[in-house]
């Protein structure tokens, strides 16, 4: 890897050629969602915020039952500013917090059911817990959920053409030969200095970390900041450790699984977390539907 004025130059890359398939994504509407973030200020914001949110949902569920509209398909309640995203790994400083945001998000097959929820949330701003100050963005509105379905189709079954200025030009589609694969040469890692890790116990001091989504899956990329750190990452940052760290993020309707892949060419690791984003970003009710915060949360992990 070499830094150049326009970006990063990559030389000597080894790996597999493109596959013989295209990925096809189909998006279709199904069900509705409503999300309402509201500010809360004062002492005990976590306890107040959760009590407000759960009281609103409890009342709305009674109304839905009376109207025979059925219950919510899914609901998510969280108080921002209290490190809720960290689950059991959050620092215990809730008594010192004075500003936060309540996050209420629900899914229902009937739009009118969510309109009832919207009305109850709006009235809570003036008639419920002291310190509930403002609903961000005004009264929340229900919107359709777009679901994603992906599949692979053989490239040989696809034809492509370019239409421009009344002319049509056929575009050849290259189907690669996947029978041969370049061998990735092993990288000999330097021997560690046994004392360097005494001041580098957190992962963020050892690696660059970034995360994102692929459907309902989160990918976390970890690249060693220094070559001598890589063997420590291999030994200490295991699938089991990452599995336990994010166990509180599991969606109840999906199987949780963590797989680790090594990228010795860049001294990196790629963690694939399945079952943590539900059906994917388009229908996820949490404040982090694309898993962008997973890598930053993992940065706080103590390896020693």
Backbone torsions as a table, in degrees:
resi	resn	phi	psi	omega
1	UNK	NA	129.0	-179.3
2	UNK	-131.1	130.5	177.9
3	UNK	-75.2	128.8	177.6
4	UNK	-128.5	163.4	-175.7
5	UNK	-54.9	-34.0	-175.6
6	UNK	-97.0	1.6	-180.0
7	UNK	156.3	-136.0	-179.4
8	UNK	-124.4	128.0	178.8
9	UNK	-92.9	127.0	-179.2
10	UNK	-110.3	124.4	178.3
11	UNK	-123.1	154.2	173.2
12	UNK	68.5	25.8	-179.3
13	UNK	-69.4	139.8	176.9
14	UNK	-124.7	152.4	177.6
15	UNK	161.0	-159.3	-175.6
16	UNK	-96.4	148.5	177.5
17	UNK	-74.4	169.3	175.5
18	UNK	-58.3	151.0	-178.7
19	UNK	-77.2	175.9	177.7
20	UNK	-91.0	17.8	-177.1
21	UNK	-129.2	153.2	168.6
22	UNK	-101.0	146.4	171.7
23	UNK	-90.1	127.1	-179.6
24	UNK	-112.9	131.3	179.7
25	UNK	-115.9	129.3	177.7
26	UNK	-117.1	129.2	178.7
27	UNK	-115.2	132.1	-179.1
28	UNK	-142.9	150.2	-178.4
29	UNK	-81.7	140.3	175.2
30	UNK	-159.0	123.3	179.7
31	UNK	68.2	179.8	-177.9
32	UNK	-133.4	159.3	179.0
33	UNK	-136.0	156.8	174.7
34	UNK	-144.1	132.6	179.1
35	UNK	-127.3	133.7	-178.7
36	UNK	-132.7	109.0	171.6
37	UNK	-94.8	132.5	-178.3
38	UNK	-134.7	137.8	-178.5
39	UNK	-80.1	145.0	175.6
40	UNK	-139.8	135.3	-175.1
41	UNK	-131.8	140.4	178.1
42	UNK	127.6	-176.8	180.0
43	UNK	-72.5	157.3	175.5
44	UNK	58.7	41.7	-173.8
45	UNK	-65.9	-32.8	-179.4
46	UNK	-67.8	-48.3	-180.0
47	UNK	-62.6	-44.4	179.0
48	UNK	-64.3	-45.9	-177.4
49	UNK	-60.3	-46.5	179.6
50	UNK	-65.2	-38.0	-179.7
51	UNK	-66.9	-40.4	177.8
52	UNK	-62.8	-50.5	-177.2
53	UNK	-61.0	-47.1	-178.2
54	UNK	-69.0	-30.6	176.2
55	UNK	-67.9	-40.6	177.4
56	UNK	-62.2	-46.9	-178.6
57	UNK	-65.1	-38.4	179.1
58	UNK	-61.7	-43.2	179.8
59	UNK	-66.7	-43.5	-179.0
60	UNK	-63.8	-38.5	179.3
61	UNK	-62.9	-36.3	176.0
62	UNK	-64.6	-41.3	179.6
63	UNK	-65.8	-43.6	179.8
64	UNK	-62.6	-38.9	178.6
65	UNK	-65.0	-41.7	179.5
66	UNK	-64.9	-33.6	-179.6
67	UNK	-90.0	1.0	179.4
68	UNK	56.9	42.2	178.8
69	UNK	-96.5	-7.1	-179.2
70	UNK	81.6	163.6	-177.4
71	UNK	-84.4	177.2	177.4
72	UNK	-70.0	143.3	173.9
73	UNK	-69.4	-39.0	-178.6
74	UNK	-158.0	149.9	177.4
75	UNK	-144.7	150.7	179.6
76	UNK	-140.5	127.0	179.1
77	UNK	-125.5	134.8	-178.5
78	UNK	-154.4	149.8	175.4
79	UNK	-114.1	114.6	178.6
80	UNK	-76.4	151.5	-179.2
81	UNK	93.2	-3.4	-179.2
82	UNK	-116.3	14.6	-179.4
83	UNK	60.5	29.1	-179.4
84	UNK	-58.8	-32.3	-177.1
85	UNK	-62.5	-23.8	-178.7
86	UNK	-82.0	-11.0	179.6
87	UNK	58.5	-130.1	-177.2
88	UNK	-69.4	-9.4	-178.7
89	UNK	-93.0	1.5	-177.5
90	UNK	-71.4	141.8	175.5
91	UNK	-66.0	145.7	-175.9
92	UNK	-89.4	77.7	-179.9
93	UNK	-131.1	27.6	-174.8
94	UNK	-62.0	-26.0	-179.5
95	UNK	-68.7	-21.5	-177.4
96	UNK	-91.6	-4.7	-173.8
97	UNK	-87.9	138.4	-176.3
98	UNK	-129.8	-8.6	179.4
99	UNK	-134.5	137.4	179.6
100	UNK	-159.9	-177.2	-179.9
101	UNK	-140.0	127.7	175.9
102	UNK	-82.5	135.4	178.0
103	UNK	-119.8	114.0	176.1
104	UNK	-118.0	123.1	179.7
105	UNK	-139.5	130.2	-176.5
106	UNK	-135.6	155.8	179.5
107	UNK	-125.2	135.8	179.9
108	UNK	-150.1	151.3	-179.7
109	UNK	-77.3	-16.2	-176.6
110	UNK	-115.8	121.9	-177.9
111	UNK	-61.8	-35.9	-177.8
112	UNK	-64.6	-28.4	177.2
113	UNK	-65.5	-38.7	179.4
114	UNK	-74.5	-26.1	175.3
115	UNK	-67.2	-32.7	174.8
116	UNK	-66.0	-43.0	177.0
117	UNK	-60.7	-41.9	179.9
118	UNK	-59.2	-42.8	-179.5
119	UNK	-64.6	-39.5	-178.7
120	UNK	-70.9	-35.2	177.3
121	UNK	-66.6	-41.3	-178.9
122	UNK	-62.0	-41.7	-178.5
123	UNK	-72.5	-22.5	-179.8
124	UNK	-66.1	-26.7	-178.0
125	UNK	-62.7	-24.5	-179.0
126	UNK	-113.5	-11.1	-172.9
127	UNK	-128.7	10.9	-179.1
128	UNK	-118.0	-136.8	-170.2
129	UNK	-58.7	137.8	172.2
130	UNK	-59.4	139.1	179.1
131	UNK	98.4	-10.5	175.3
132	UNK	-79.9	106.7	-163.2
133	UNK	-103.1	-36.5	-170.4
134	UNK	-161.2	137.2	172.5
135	UNK	-92.4	115.7	-174.8
136	UNK	-66.3	126.1	179.9
137	UNK	85.6	5.9	-179.1
138	UNK	80.0	-167.5	-178.0
139	UNK	-60.3	127.6	-177.0
140	UNK	-70.0	151.0	180.0
141	UNK	-120.9	146.2	176.5
142	UNK	-77.1	142.3	178.8
143	UNK	-137.5	151.5	-179.6
144	UNK	-68.3	147.0	176.0
145	UNK	-92.3	130.2	176.4
146	UNK	-99.5	118.5	-179.3
147	UNK	-97.4	149.0	-176.5
148	UNK	-110.9	132.6	172.5
149	UNK	-126.7	124.1	-176.2
150	UNK	-119.6	147.1	176.0
151	UNK	-155.2	166.2	178.5
152	UNK	-103.4	140.5	175.7
153	UNK	-130.1	140.2	-177.0
154	UNK	-62.4	138.0	178.4
155	UNK	-62.3	-31.5	-177.5
156	UNK	-66.9	-16.5	179.7
157	UNK	-91.0	1.3	-175.1
158	UNK	-112.4	136.9	171.2
159	UNK	-114.8	145.9	-178.3
160	UNK	-131.6	144.4	178.2
161	UNK	-147.5	152.5	179.7
162	UNK	-107.9	123.1	179.4
163	UNK	-107.4	116.0	-178.7
164	UNK	-151.7	128.0	177.0
165	UNK	54.1	39.1	178.5
166	UNK	80.5	-2.3	179.4
167	UNK	-103.1	147.3	178.6
168	UNK	-121.0	125.4	-179.6
169	UNK	-123.8	123.8	176.6
170	UNK	-70.6	137.2	-179.9
171	UNK	-108.5	118.3	178.4
172	UNK	-68.6	141.3	178.1
173	UNK	-108.3	119.4	-176.9
174	UNK	-83.0	123.7	173.8
175	UNK	-102.9	110.0	-172.8
176	UNK	-71.0	156.6	173.7
177	UNK	-83.6	110.2	-176.6
178	UNK	-96.7	12.8	-178.3
179	UNK	-81.0	-20.9	179.1
180	UNK	-118.6	137.4	-178.7
181	UNK	-131.3	132.4	177.1
182	UNK	-62.9	134.5	175.2
183	UNK	-76.5	136.2	178.1
184	UNK	-90.3	118.2	-177.3
185	UNK	-67.4	141.6	178.1
186	UNK	-67.6	147.9	178.7
187	UNK	-105.9	127.7	178.9
188	UNK	-86.7	116.5	-177.4
189	UNK	-85.6	142.1	177.6
190	UNK	-67.6	154.4	176.9
191	UNK	-70.3	137.0	-178.1
192	UNK	-72.5	148.6	164.6
193	UNK	-76.5	118.6	-172.6
194	UNK	-64.2	-10.6	-175.1
195	UNK	-107.9	-9.5	-173.1
196	UNK	-65.1	-30.4	-173.4
197	UNK	-74.9	-5.3	-177.6
198	UNK	-62.8	-28.2	178.5
199	UNK	-110.1	13.5	-176.9
200	UNK	-133.9	55.4	-175.9
201	UNK	-80.7	-25.7	-179.7
202	UNK	-86.1	145.6	-178.6
203	UNK	-60.1	-35.7	-177.0
204	UNK	-61.3	-23.3	179.0
205	UNK	-82.1	-15.3	-176.9
206	UNK	-105.0	-20.7	-169.5
207	UNK	-148.4	155.2	166.5
208	UNK	-87.4	137.5	-172.9
209	UNK	-135.8	136.3	177.0
210	UNK	-150.1	147.7	-177.8
211	UNK	-138.5	164.0	178.5
212	UNK	-172.8	178.3	-172.2
213	UNK	-105.9	155.3	164.5
214	UNK	-139.1	95.2	-173.8
215	UNK	65.9	-128.3	178.9
216	UNK	-90.2	11.8	-176.2
217	UNK	-109.8	144.6	174.6
218	UNK	-109.2	133.4	172.3
219	UNK	-105.1	132.1	175.6
220	UNK	-120.3	116.1	177.9
221	UNK	-95.6	131.8	-178.7
222	UNK	-127.8	122.0	-179.3
223	UNK	-125.2	127.8	-177.1
224	UNK	-60.8	135.1	177.4
225	UNK	-71.3	-25.1	-179.8
226	UNK	-141.1	143.0	-178.6
227	UNK	-53.9	-34.0	-176.7
228	UNK	-73.9	-10.4	178.2
229	UNK	-82.5	-18.7	-168.6
230	UNK	-63.1	-43.2	-179.3
231	UNK	-64.2	-31.4	175.4
232	UNK	-67.0	-41.6	177.0
233	UNK	-61.4	-41.1	179.2
234	UNK	-61.3	-39.4	-175.1
235	UNK	-84.6	-34.5	-172.2
236	UNK	-99.8	-33.2	-177.0
237	UNK	-93.8	80.4	-173.1
238	UNK	-94.5	166.9	175.1
239	UNK	-59.2	-42.1	-177.6
240	UNK	-62.4	-40.2	-178.0
241	UNK	-68.1	-42.2	178.5
242	UNK	-68.4	-38.1	178.0
243	UNK	-57.3	-47.9	-178.9
244	UNK	-68.0	-36.7	-176.0
245	UNK	-64.2	-35.4	-176.4
246	UNK	-107.7	16.7	-178.0
247	UNK	-61.3	-28.0	-179.2
248	UNK	-74.6	-7.9	-178.4
249	UNK	-94.0	0.1	-173.3
250	UNK	-67.0	134.1	174.2
251	UNK	-80.8	131.1	-173.2
252	UNK	-62.3	-21.1	-177.3
253	UNK	-94.4	4.1	-175.4
254	UNK	-131.1	150.6	178.6
255	UNK	-78.3	132.9	-178.6
256	UNK	-92.0	132.9	-179.8
257	UNK	-154.4	140.8	177.1
258	UNK	-125.8	127.2	176.1
259	UNK	-122.6	141.8	178.7
260	UNK	-114.7	135.4	177.3
261	UNK	-123.1	136.8	-179.6
262	UNK	-95.6	142.7	176.3
263	UNK	-127.1	77.9	-173.7
264	UNK	-63.2	-25.6	-179.3
265	UNK	-61.3	-30.9	177.8
266	UNK	-115.7	10.7	-177.5
267	UNK	54.1	53.1	-176.0
268	UNK	-127.6	168.4	174.6
269	UNK	-131.4	145.3	174.6
270	UNK	-124.4	120.3	178.1
271	UNK	-102.8	130.6	178.1
272	UNK	-112.1	115.5	-177.8
273	UNK	-107.8	112.3	179.5
274	UNK	-99.0	142.1	175.8
275	UNK	89.3	14.6	-176.9
276	UNK	-107.2	-10.7	-179.8
277	UNK	-118.3	15.9	-179.6
278	UNK	63.3	-130.7	-179.8
279	UNK	-82.6	1.9	178.6
280	UNK	116.7	173.9	-172.2
281	UNK	-59.7	-34.4	-174.6
282	UNK	-67.9	-23.1	-178.9
283	UNK	-123.5	6.3	-179.9
284	UNK	-72.6	136.4	-175.8
285	UNK	-95.7	-5.8	-176.7
286	UNK	-80.2	166.3	178.3
287	UNK	-71.5	-8.5	-179.5
288	UNK	-125.4	67.3	-172.9
289	UNK	-67.3	-20.5	-178.8
290	UNK	-105.1	9.1	175.6
291	UNK	66.0	24.2	-177.7
292	UNK	-69.1	-24.3	-176.7
293	UNK	-88.8	-11.3	-176.4
294	UNK	-59.4	-45.2	-179.7
295	UNK	-62.9	-39.3	-179.5
296	UNK	-70.7	-32.4	175.0
297	UNK	-68.6	-40.4	178.9
298	UNK	-63.8	-25.9	179.3
299	UNK	-60.2	-24.0	179.8
300	UNK	-83.7	-3.2	-177.6
301	UNK	-66.7	131.1	174.7
302	UNK	-88.2	123.9	-177.1
303	UNK	-89.0	-18.8	-176.3
304	UNK	-121.3	NA	NA
